[in-house]
Amino acid sequence: MKYKNVWRQLINVCQYFLQYPQPKCYIRQLTIKGVDTKFIEQHKSILKSLLDELLPISQINTDSEKLTEHGFEKRFGLLYEQPQIRFRLLDPLLAQEFSGVSDLSIPLVQFQQLNLLIDKVFITENKVNGLAFPPVNNAIVIFGLGYGIQSLKHVNWLNTCQIHYWGDIDTHGFAILSQLRGYFAKVKSLLMDEVTLLACKEFWGEEPVHKSHKAQWLANLTEQEQTLYRNIKQDKYQTCLRLEQERIPFSLLEQVL
């Protein structure tokens, strides 16, 4: 039997969860006879199978089926390291309320609870863009998420702000824009138009063919964005066109702001 030598420890873990279901603590905090943190981390697969059989369905988060992305912890009510959201306060007056600190990284669950006096949110993938973003009244800039943009999906207070997304002018940039607009319908794109593209022709690059986004049509783009996305897919301007956001002259950002 594969687990013969650790069966007693597995039983001890199961007994603990039967007694204390959904414990709302980290694995490191569990006090189980003969069991340490590493044991549970190394035996999540068999423990999931056992607990699925033993626990009432009401004590299992059935939305989390996989073990990846902290699936075990989510399924059985354990705490886990939250994704970090990095953002800058673009309004100097707002930064004063944080003792002058303007560049912050906080867990997603804390970001969801913020109550900032802002009405504009800028989102950009490139870290340097986020760090260099100019001052804007009543605004913040979030950066460095990429496709992790899905972590913002349940940040309800973002619905009260005008969101501007600035990504690369390439297939993945428009895919992320479409994804974000699926969460927040009023998202506007920033410097992701044909005028910007043509003004920056000397800075064009290429997106690797095998890494380009596969979809021929993206559900949440405006007509103009959809046209530009289609033109890029069809190599209207050049083969596998990409204009990375950090190649766009900073003066264009300042103008559009």
Phi and psi in degrees as GROMACS dihedral restraints (atoms count N, CA, C in turn):
[ dihedral_restraints ]
;  ai    aj    ak    al  type     phi  dphi    fc
    3     4     5     6     1   -57.7    20    10
    4     5     6     7     1   -37.9    20    10
    6     7     8     9     1  -106.4    20    10
    7     8     9    10     1    20.4    20    10
    9    10    11    12     1   -55.4    20    10
   10    11    12    13     1   -43.3    20    10
   12    13    14    15     1   -76.4    20    10
   13    14    15    16     1   -12.8    20    10
   15    16    17    18     1  -122.0    20    10
   16    17    18    19     1    12.1    20    10
   18    19    20    21     1   -59.7    20    10
   19    20    21    22     1   -40.7    20    10
   21    22    23    24     1   -61.3    20    10
   22    23    24    25     1   -43.8    20    10
   24    25    26    27     1   -63.6    20    10
   25    26    27    28     1   -40.9    20    10
   27    28    29    30     1   -60.9    20    10
   28    29    30    31     1   -42.7    20    10
   30    31    32    33     1   -62.7    20    10
   31    32    33    34     1   -40.3    20    10
   33    34    35    36     1   -62.3    20    10
   34    35    36    37     1   -40.4    20    10
   36    37    38    39     1   -64.0    20    10
   37    38    39    40     1   -45.5    20    10
   39    40    41    42     1   -61.8    20    10
   40    41    42    43     1   -42.4    20    10
   42    43    44    45     1   -61.7    20    10
   43    44    45    46     1   -37.8    20    10
   45    46    47    48     1   -62.3    20    10
   46    47    48    49     1   -47.5    20    10
   48    49    50    51     1   -69.0    20    10
   49    50    51    52     1   -28.2    20    10
   51    52    53    54     1   -67.1    20    10
   52    53    54    55     1   -35.2    20    10
   54    55    56    57     1   -82.9    20    10
   55    56    57    58     1   -35.8    20    10
   57    58    59    60     1  -128.2    20    10
   58    59    60    61     1    71.2    20    10
   60    61    62    63     1   -67.5    20    10
   61    62    63    64     1   149.8    20    10
   63    64    65    66     1    47.5    20    10
   64    65    66    67     1    62.5    20    10
   66    67    68    69     1   -69.8    20    10
   67    68    69    70     1   -15.2    20    10
   69    70    71    72     1    56.2    20    10
   70    71    72    73     1    45.8    20    10
   72    73    74    75     1  -144.5    20    10
   73    74    75    76     1   172.5    20    10
   75    76    77    78     1   -79.6    20    10
   76    77    78    79     1   153.4    20    10
   78    79    80    81     1   -53.3    20    10
   79    80    81    82     1   -36.7    20    10
   81    82    83    84     1   -60.1    20    10
   82    83    84    85     1   -23.1    20    10
   84    85    86    87     1   -92.7    20    10
   85    86    87    88     1    -6.9    20    10
   87    88    89    90     1   -70.8    20    10
   88    89    90    91     1   133.1    20    10
   90    91    92    93     1  -111.8    20    10
   91    92    93    94     1    98.6    20    10
   93    94    95    96     1  -129.8    20    10
   94    95    96    97     1   129.6    20    10
   96    97    98    99     1   -57.3    20    10
   97    98    99   100     1   125.1    20    10
   99   100   101   102     1    75.4    20    10
  100   101   102   103     1     9.8    20    10
  102   103   104   105     1  -127.0    20    10
  103   104   105   106     1   131.6    20    10
  105   106   107   108     1  -114.9    20    10
  106   107   108   109     1   177.3    20    10
  108   109   110   111     1   -57.8    20    10
  109   110   111   112     1   -45.5    20    10
  111   112   113   114     1   -61.3    20    10
  112   113   114   115     1   -36.2    20    10
  114   115   116   117     1   -59.9    20    10
  115   116   117   118     1   -48.0    20    10
  117   118   119   120     1   -65.4    20    10
  118   119   120   121     1   -42.6    20    10
  120   121   122   123     1   -62.1    20    10
  121   122   123   124     1   -33.4    20    10
  123   124   125   126     1   -85.3    20    10
  124   125   126   127     1   -10.7    20    10
  126   127   128   129     1  -125.4    20    10
  127   128   129   130     1    29.5    20    10
  129   130   131   132     1   -61.9    20    10
  130   131   132   133     1   -36.5    20    10
  132   133   134   135     1   -63.5    20    10
  133   134   135   136     1   -52.3    20    10
  135   136   137   138     1   -68.7    20    10
  136   137   138   139     1   -35.3    20    10
  138   139   140   141     1   -65.3    20    10
  139   140   141   142     1   -38.3    20    10
  141   142   143   144     1   -60.2    20    10
  142   143   144   145     1   -46.1    20    10
  144   145   146   147     1   -61.2    20    10
  145   146   147   148     1   -43.7    20    10
  147   148   149   150     1   -67.1    20    10
  148   149   150   151     1   -46.8    20    10
  150   151   152   153     1   -67.4    20    10
  151   152   153   154     1   -32.1    20    10
  153   154   155   156     1   -62.1    20    10
  154   155   156   157     1   -32.7    20    10
  156   157   158   159     1   -80.6    20    10
  157   158   159   160     1   -33.7    20    10
  159   160   161   162     1   -91.0    20    10
  160   161   162   163     1   -35.5    20    10
  162   163   164   165     1   -84.4    20    10
  163   164   165   166     1   145.8    20    10
  165   166   167   168     1   -61.4    20    10
  166   167   168   169     1   147.9    20    10
  168   169   170   171     1   -60.1    20    10
  169   170   171   172     1   -27.4    20    10
  171   172   173   174     1   -67.9    20    10
  172   173   174   175     1   -16.4    20    10
  174   175   176   177     1  -104.7    20    10
  175   176   177   178     1    14.9    20    10
  177   178   179   180     1  -125.7    20    10
  178   179   180   181     1   131.3    20    10
  180   181   182   183     1   -83.5    20    10
  181   182   183   184     1    94.4    20    10
  183   184   185   186     1   -71.8    20    10
  184   185   186   187     1    -6.8    20    10
  186   187   188   189     1   -70.6    20    10
  187   188   189   190     1   -21.5    20    10
  189   190   191   192     1  -104.9    20    10
  190   191   192   193     1   100.8    20    10
  192   193   194   195     1   -96.1    20    10
  193   194   195   196     1   -34.8    20    10
  195   196   197   198     1   -92.2    20    10
  196   197   198   199     1   163.5    20    10
  198   199   200   201     1   -88.5    20    10
  199   200   201   202     1   -18.5    20    10
  201   202   203   204     1   -69.7    20    10
  202   203   204   205     1   159.6    20    10
  204   205   206   207     1    53.4    20    10
  205   206   207   208     1    46.9    20    10
  207   208   209   210     1    62.5    20    10
  208   209   210   211     1    32.8    20    10
  210   211   212   213     1   -61.6    20    10
  211   212   213   214     1   -37.6    20    10
  213   214   215   216     1   -62.8    20    10
  214   215   216   217     1   -46.0    20    10
  216   217   218   219     1   -63.6    20    10
  217   218   219   220     1   -44.1    20    10
  219   220   221   222     1   -63.4    20    10
  220   221   222   223     1   -39.7    20    10
  222   223   224   225     1   -68.0    20    10
  223   224   225   226     1   -35.1    20    10
  225   226   227   228     1  -115.5    20    10
  226   227   228   229     1    22.0    20    10
  228   229   230   231     1    72.9    20    10
  229   230   231   232     1    35.7    20    10
  231   232   233   234     1  -104.9    20    10
  232   233   234   235     1   154.0    20    10
  234   235   236   237     1   -80.1    20    10
  235   236   237   238     1   156.5    20    10
  237   238   239   240     1  -153.1    20    10
  238   239   240   241     1   165.1    20    10
  240   241   242   243     1   -64.7    20    10
  241   242   243   244     1   122.1    20    10
  243   244   245   246     1   -80.3    20    10
  244   245   246   247     1   149.3    20    10
  246   247   248   249     1   -58.0    20    10
  247   248   249   250     1   144.1    20    10
  249   250   251   252     1   -94.9    20    10
  250   251   252   253     1   133.6    20    10
  252   253   254   255     1  -104.6    20    10
  253   254   255   256     1   120.5    20    10
  255   256   257   258     1  -102.2    20    10
  256   257   258   259     1   131.3    20    10
  258   259   260   261     1  -150.2    20    10
  259   260   261   262     1   160.4    20    10
  261   262   263   264     1  -120.9    20    10
  262   263   264   265     1   141.2    20    10
  264   265   266   267     1   -81.8    20    10
  265   266   267   268     1   114.8    20    10
  267   268   269   270     1   -87.2    20    10
  268   269   270   271     1   -12.1    20    10
  270   271   272   273     1   -98.2    20    10
  271   272   273   274     1   114.0    20    10
  273   274   275   276     1   -56.0    20    10
  274   275   276   277     1   -34.7    20    10
  276   277   278   279     1   -65.8    20    10
  277   278   279   280     1   -37.9    20    10
  279   280   281   282     1   -67.1    20    10
  280   281   282   283     1   -38.7    20    10
  282   283   284   285     1   -62.6    20    10
  283   284   285   286     1   -30.6    20    10
  285   286   287   288     1   -60.2    20    10
  286   287   288   289     1   -31.8    20    10
  288   289   290   291     1   -70.1    20    10
  289   290   291   292     1   -15.6    20    10
  291   292   293   294     1  -108.6    20    10
  292   293   294   295     1    32.6    20    10
  294   295   296   297     1    57.1    20    10
  295   296   297   298     1    33.8    20    10
  297   298   299   300     1    84.9    20    10
  298   299   300   301     1    -3.9    20    10
  300   301   302   303     1   -79.3    20    10
  301   302   303   304     1   125.3    20    10
  303   304   305   306     1  -118.8    20    10
  304   305   306   307     1   -18.5    20    10
  306   307   308   309     1  -109.4    20    10
  307   308   309   310     1   112.3    20    10
  309   310   311   312     1  -130.2    20    10
  310   311   312   313     1   147.2    20    10
  312   313   314   315     1  -129.0    20    10
  313   314   315   316     1   120.6    20    10
  315   316   317   318     1  -135.7    20    10
  316   317   318   319     1   156.3    20    10
  318   319   320   321     1   -60.6    20    10
  319   320   321   322     1   149.2    20    10
  321   322   323   324     1   -53.2    20    10
  322   323   324   325     1   -43.1    20    10
  324   325   326   327     1   -62.9    20    10
  325   326   327   328     1   -31.9    20    10
  327   328   329   330     1   -77.7    20    10
  328   329   330   331     1   -35.1    20    10
  330   331   332   333     1   -62.4    20    10
  331   332   333   334     1   -36.5    20    10
  333   334   335   336     1   -63.6    20    10
  334   335   336   337     1   -24.3    20    10
  336   337   338   339     1   -97.1    20    10
  337   338   339   340     1     0.6    20    10
  339   340   341   342     1   -63.2    20    10
  340   341   342   343     1   150.0    20    10
  342   343   344   345     1  -134.1    20    10
  343   344   345   346     1    77.0    20    10
  345   346   347   348     1   -94.6    20    10
  346   347   348   349     1   147.0    20    10
  348   349   350   351     1   -86.0    20    10
  349   350   351   352     1    71.6    20    10
  351   352   353   354     1  -132.6    20    10
  352   353   354   355     1   158.3    20    10
  354   355   356   357     1  -131.0    20    10
  355   356   357   358     1     1.5    20    10
  357   358   359   360     1  -134.2    20    10
  358   359   360   361     1   137.0    20    10
  360   361   362   363     1  -130.5    20    10
  361   362   363   364     1   124.1    20    10
  363   364   365   366     1  -104.2    20    10
  364   365   366   367     1   139.1    20    10
  366   367   368   369     1  -126.5    20    10
  367   368   369   370     1   126.2    20    10
  369   370   371   372     1  -140.1    20    10
  370   371   372   373     1   144.3    20    10
  372   373   374   375     1   -76.7    20    10
  373   374   375   376     1   -45.5    20    10
  375   376   377   378     1   -66.9    20    10
  376   377   378   379     1   130.1    20    10
  378   379   380   381     1   -65.0    20    10
  379   380   381   382     1   -43.5    20    10
  381   382   383   384     1   -63.4    20    10
  382   383   384   385     1   -38.2    20    10
  384   385   386   387     1   -57.7    20    10
  385   386   387   388     1   -43.4    20    10
  387   388   389   390     1   -65.1    20    10
  388   389   390   391     1   -39.4    20    10
  390   391   392   393     1   -70.9    20    10
  391   392   393   394     1   -33.2    20    10
  393   394   395   396     1   -95.4    20    10
  394   395   396   397     1    -1.6    20    10
  396   397   398   399     1   -56.8    20    10
  397   398   399   400     1   132.6    20    10
  399   400   401   402     1   -67.7    20    10
  400   401   402   403     1   161.7    20    10
  402   403   404   405     1   -61.2    20    10
  403   404   405   406     1   138.3    20    10
  405   406   407   408     1  -141.8    20    10
  406   407   408   409     1   131.4    20    10
  408   409   410   411     1   -62.8    20    10
  409   410   411   412     1   139.4    20    10
  411   412   413   414     1    54.2    20    10
  412   413   414   415     1    44.2    20    10
  414   415   416   417     1  -144.6    20    10
  415   416   417   418     1   157.2    20    10
  417   418   419   420     1  -131.4    20    10
  418   419   420   421     1   163.0    20    10
  420   421   422   423     1  -124.5    20    10
  421   422   423   424     1   130.7    20    10
  423   424   425   426     1  -104.2    20    10
  424   425   426   427     1   138.0    20    10
  426   427   428   429     1  -147.6    20    10
  427   428   429   430     1   157.6    20    10
  429   430   431   432     1    86.7    20    10
  430   431   432   433     1    21.1    20    10
  432   433   434   435     1   -93.7    20    10
  433   434   435   436     1   -35.8    20    10
  435   436   437   438     1    59.6    20    10
  436   437   438   439     1  -136.0    20    10
  438   439   440   441     1   -71.2    20    10
  439   440   441   442     1    -8.1    20    10
  441   442   443   444     1   -68.3    20    10
  442   443   444   445     1     3.8    20    10
  444   445   446   447     1   -56.0    20    10
  445   446   447   448     1   -22.4    20    10
  447   448   449   450     1   -62.3    20    10
  448   449   450   451     1   -21.2    20    10
  450   451   452   453     1   -65.2    20    10
  451   452   453   454     1   -19.2    20    10
  453   454   455   456     1   -84.9    20    10
  454   455   456   457     1    -5.7    20    10
  456   457   458   459     1   -52.8    20    10
  457   458   459   460     1   -38.5    20    10
  459   460   461   462     1  -106.0    20    10
  460   461   462   463     1    19.6    20    10
  462   463   464   465     1   -85.5    20    10
  463   464   465   466     1    89.2    20    10
  465   466   467   468     1   -62.8    20    10
  466   467   468   469     1   -32.9    20    10
  468   469   470   471     1   -68.1    20    10
  469   470   471   472     1   -15.7    20    10
  471   472   473   474     1   -65.2    20    10
  472   473   474   475     1   -22.1    20    10
  474   475   476   477     1   -65.8    20    10
  475   476   477   478     1   -17.9    20    10
  477   478   479   480     1   -89.5    20    10
  478   479   480   481     1    -2.6    20    10
  480   481   482   483     1  -113.3    20    10
  481   482   483   484     1   155.7    20    10
  483   484   485   486     1   -84.0    20    10
  484   485   486   487     1   119.3    20    10
  486   487   488   489     1  -100.8    20    10
  487   488   489   490     1   133.3    20    10
  489   490   491   492     1  -120.0    20    10
  490   491   492   493     1   124.3    20    10
  492   493   494   495     1  -106.3    20    10
  493   494   495   496     1   128.9    20    10
  495   496   497   498     1  -120.3    20    10
  496   497   498   499     1   105.9    20    10
  498   499   500   501     1  -124.2    20    10
  499   500   501   502     1  -179.9    20    10
  501   502   503   504     1   -63.9    20    10
  502   503   504   505     1   148.4    20    10
  504   505   506   507     1   -86.8    20    10
  505   506   507   508     1    85.0    20    10
  507   508   509   510     1  -158.6    20    10
  508   509   510   511     1  -176.9    20    10
  510   511   512   513     1   -64.6    20    10
  511   512   513   514     1   -38.5    20    10
  513   514   515   516     1   -75.2    20    10
  514   515   516   517     1   -33.3    20    10
  516   517   518   519     1   -59.6    20    10
  517   518   519   520     1   -43.4    20    10
  519   520   521   522     1   -73.5    20    10
  520   521   522   523     1   -31.0    20    10
  522   523   524   525     1   -64.8    20    10
  523   524   525   526     1   -40.9    20    10
  525   526   527   528     1   -68.4    20    10
  526   527   528   529     1   -39.8    20    10
  528   529   530   531     1   -59.1    20    10
  529   530   531   532     1   -45.2    20    10
  531   532   533   534     1   -63.0    20    10
  532   533   534   535     1   -40.5    20    10
  534   535   536   537     1   -62.5    20    10
  535   536   537   538     1   -46.7    20    10
  537   538   539   540     1   -63.8    20    10
  538   539   540   541     1   -41.1    20    10
  540   541   542   543     1   -67.8    20    10
  541   542   543   544     1   -21.2    20    10
  543   544   545   546     1   -68.1    20    10
  544   545   546   547     1   -25.1    20    10
  546   547   548   549     1   -90.1    20    10
  547   548   549   550     1   -39.6    20    10
  549   550   551   552     1  -131.2    20    10
  550   551   552   553     1   105.0    20    10
  552   553   554   555     1   -63.2    20    10
  553   554   555   556     1   -25.7    20    10
  555   556   557   558     1   -91.3    20    10
  556   557   558   559     1    11.9    20    10
  558   559   560   561     1   -61.3    20    10
  559   560   561   562     1   134.2    20    10
  561   562   563   564     1  -111.1    20    10
  562   563   564   565     1   143.3    20    10
  564   565   566   567     1   -82.5    20    10
  565   566   567   568     1   153.6    20    10
  567   568   569   570     1  -127.4    20    10
  568   569   570   571     1   122.0    20    10
  570   571   572   573     1    54.4    20    10
  571   572   573   574     1    39.2    20    10
  573   574   575   576     1  -127.1    20    10
  574   575   576   577     1    51.3    20    10
  576   577   578   579     1  -131.2    20    10
  577   578   579   580     1   170.4    20    10
  579   580   581   582     1   -67.2    20    10
  580   581   582   583     1   -34.0    20    10
  582   583   584   585     1   -59.1    20    10
  583   584   585   586     1   -47.6    20    10
  585   586   587   588     1   -63.3    20    10
  586   587   588   589     1   -43.4    20    10
  588   589   590   591     1   -58.3    20    10
  589   590   591   592     1   -49.8    20    10
  591   592   593   594     1   -70.3    20    10
  592   593   594   595     1   -28.8    20    10
  594   595   596   597     1   -71.4    20    10
  595   596   597   598     1   -16.7    20    10
  597   598   599   600     1  -117.4    20    10
  598   599   600   601     1    30.4    20    10
  600   601   602   603     1   -56.9    20    10
  601   602   603   604     1   -34.6    20    10
  603   604   605   606     1   -67.0    20    10
  604   605   606   607     1   -13.1    20    10
  606   607   608   609     1  -107.8    20    10
  607   608   609   610     1    10.1    20    10
  609   610   611   612     1   -64.6    20    10
  610   611   612   613     1   145.3    20    10
  612   613   614   615     1  -130.2    20    10
  613   614   615   616     1  -165.8    20    10
  615   616   617   618     1  -123.8    20    10
  616   617   618   619     1   139.1    20    10
  618   619   620   621     1   -92.3    20    10
  619   620   621   622     1   128.2    20    10
  621   622   623   624     1   -55.5    20    10
  622   623   624   625     1   132.0    20    10
  624   625   626   627     1   -56.3    20    10
  625   626   627   628     1   -45.3    20    10
  627   628   629   630     1   -72.6    20    10
  628   629   630   631     1   -10.7    20    10
  630   631   632   633     1  -108.3    20    10
  631   632   633   634     1    -0.4    20    10
  633   634   635   636     1   -71.4    20    10
  634   635   636   637     1   154.8    20    10
  636   637   638   639     1   -68.0    20    10
  637   638   639   640     1   138.5    20    10
  639   640   641   642     1   -82.2    20    10
  640   641   642   643     1   -26.5    20    10
  642   643   644   645     1   -64.7    20    10
  643   644   645   646     1   139.5    20    10
  645   646   647   648     1   -87.2    20    10
  646   647   648   649     1   -16.2    20    10
  648   649   650   651     1  -147.6    20    10
  649   650   651   652     1   137.0    20    10
  651   652   653   654     1  -116.3    20    10
  652   653   654   655     1   131.4    20    10
  654   655   656   657     1   -66.0    20    10
  655   656   657   658     1   -30.9    20    10
  657   658   659   660     1  -114.0    20    10
  658   659   660   661     1    28.6    20    10
  660   661   662   663     1   -96.0    20    10
  661   662   663   664     1   152.2    20    10
  663   664   665   666     1   -71.4    20    10
  664   665   666   667     1   170.5    20    10
  666   667   668   669     1   -59.9    20    10
  667   668   669   670     1   -42.2    20    10
  669   670   671   672     1   -67.1    20    10
  670   671   672   673     1   -41.1    20    10
  672   673   674   675     1   -66.3    20    10
  673   674   675   676     1   -40.7    20    10
  675   676   677   678     1   -62.9    20    10
  676   677   678   679     1   -39.0    20    10
  678   679   680   681     1   -64.2    20    10
  679   680   681   682     1   -45.0    20    10
  681   682   683   684     1   -65.3    20    10
  682   683   684   685     1   -41.9    20    10
  684   685   686   687     1   -59.4    20    10
  685   686   687   688     1   -45.4    20    10
  687   688   689   690     1   -64.2    20    10
  688   689   690   691     1   -40.8    20    10
  690   691   692   693     1   -62.6    20    10
  691   692   693   694     1   -38.1    20    10
  693   694   695   696     1   -66.9    20    10
  694   695   696   697     1   -43.6    20    10
  696   697   698   699     1   -61.4    20    10
  697   698   699   700     1   -34.7    20    10
  699   700   701   702     1   -92.4    20    10
  700   701   702   703     1     9.0    20    10
  702   703   704   705     1    58.2    20    10
  703   704   705   706     1    39.6    20    10
  705   706   707   708     1   -64.0    20    10
  706   707   708   709     1   -38.7    20    10
  708   709   710   711     1   -91.8    20    10
  709   710   711   712     1   -45.0    20    10
  711   712   713   714     1  -168.6    20    10
  712   713   714   715     1   170.6    20    10
  714   715   716   717     1   -67.8    20    10
  715   716   717   718     1   126.5    20    10
  717   718   719   720     1    53.0    20    10
  718   719   720   721     1    51.2    20    10
  720   721   722   723     1   -63.5    20    10
  721   722   723   724     1   138.2    20    10
  723   724   725   726     1  -143.5    20    10
  724   725   726   727     1   129.2    20    10
  726   727   728   729     1  -116.2    20    10
  727   728   729   730     1   104.9    20    10
  729   730   731   732     1   -72.6    20    10
  730   731   732   733     1   142.1    20    10
  732   733   734   735     1   -59.6    20    10
  733   734   735   736     1   -32.9    20    10
  735   736   737   738     1   -76.2    20    10
  736   737   738   739     1    -7.4    20    10
  738   739   740   741     1   -90.9    20    10
  739   740   741   742     1   -12.1    20    10
  741   742   743   744     1   -73.9    20    10
  742   743   744   745     1   128.5    20    10
  744   745   746   747     1   -53.4    20    10
  745   746   747   748     1   137.4    20    10
  747   748   749   750     1   -60.2    20    10
  748   749   750   751     1   -29.2    20    10
  750   751   752   753     1   -63.4    20    10
  751   752   753   754     1   -31.1    20    10
  753   754   755   756     1   -67.3    20    10
  754   755   756   757     1   -38.2    20    10
  756   757   758   759     1   -63.1    20    10
  757   758   759   760     1   -45.3    20    10
  759   760   761   762     1   -62.6    20    10
  760   761   762   763     1   -37.5    20    10
  762   763   764   765     1   -64.8    20    10
  763   764   765   766     1   -47.7    20    10
  765   766   767   768     1   -68.6    20    10
  766   767   768   769     1   -29.8    20    10
